[in-house]
């Protein structure tokens, strides 16, 4: 199944061991995978991938089939996922499970969104709704980079996963602004350092390199009902803005991470590290993450970087041990944090180095007051939050 046009096949109960890199053929042969999937509409279950030179299971889903089957009328990245469950990937040199590009939708070959509709209350994805794709019941452990590597995905979930002892991260995401429903990890367990089977070289557990969850640099992410175990001092529970420290890949928009039902056992490292410009917002929907911020129960909370204007609000506080939270602020349920961005500016110069006043209006058709006096950044901060 190489061209990407093949569908409705069943790959089940196979064992692949020590898949070797080939350096004088195609790129996909150089970055070898024990199982290489180019079209998602195939059933894949009960398989085991161990000891590959690169990846255990690689969903390198093609935009269009190639080779003898080349056609623009079939679009695998938009196709629905088959039955994918009960697979194992371990001891691979890079990733256990890698998803390259995947955003299944009602019309696979039509655009994923219509930006002309990107004005409330319309929905830019309404003309081509996404289709949920869920990978179930995987066991992924002891891979030398990531357990899960999701590069460009939308409405893709990883459910009931056990992910353990992966040297860089349990699950890493890059880009996610492809569907209205964000991708995420749900109902799963992520283990950092094993109690009885830890790596002989334990330095990566304690040098800041090992992370349970890495959220991407654009879009939204969903982390729900996740149990996190054994992240020692020097490790990190959650990083945001993945690759925002790379000048060729960074974005200044930031991402939104929705968390709920997080539990921790022996999590003694940092709880949060924001990469790059630190413009991400974490929405804790039930207070399960914020509980570890200062041991105070809350119905919900928002966690943002330590910007000065956020700290002026009495209901936004810093952590008991702020070194574990990247100097972030946590605002309780009485405060609403919103990300604001301007796009498609007709005259960019009109927006450069200008004062901005934010006020609340009843609806999008309400008149906005004009002739407001200028205020300094420091004085406007409290008024902005109080609105």
ABEGO torsion letter per residue (X at the ends): XAAGABBGBBBBGBBBBGBBBBAABBAAAABBBABBBABABBBBBGBBBBGBABBABBBBBBABBBEAABBAABBAAABBBBBBBGBBBBGBABBABBBABBBBBABAABBABBAAAABOABBAAAABBBBBBBBBGBBBBGBABBABBBABBBGBBBBGBBBBGBAABABBBBBABABABBBEBBGBBBBBBBAAABBABAAAAAAGABBABBBBABEBBBBBGBBBBGBBBGBBABBBGBGAABAAABBAAEBBBBBBGBBBBGBABBABBBBEAGABBBBBAAGAAAAAAAGBBBABBBBBBBBAAAAABAABBBBABAAAAGGBBBBBAABBBBBBBBBGBABAAAABGBBBBBBBBABAABBBBBGBBBBBAAAAAAAAAAX
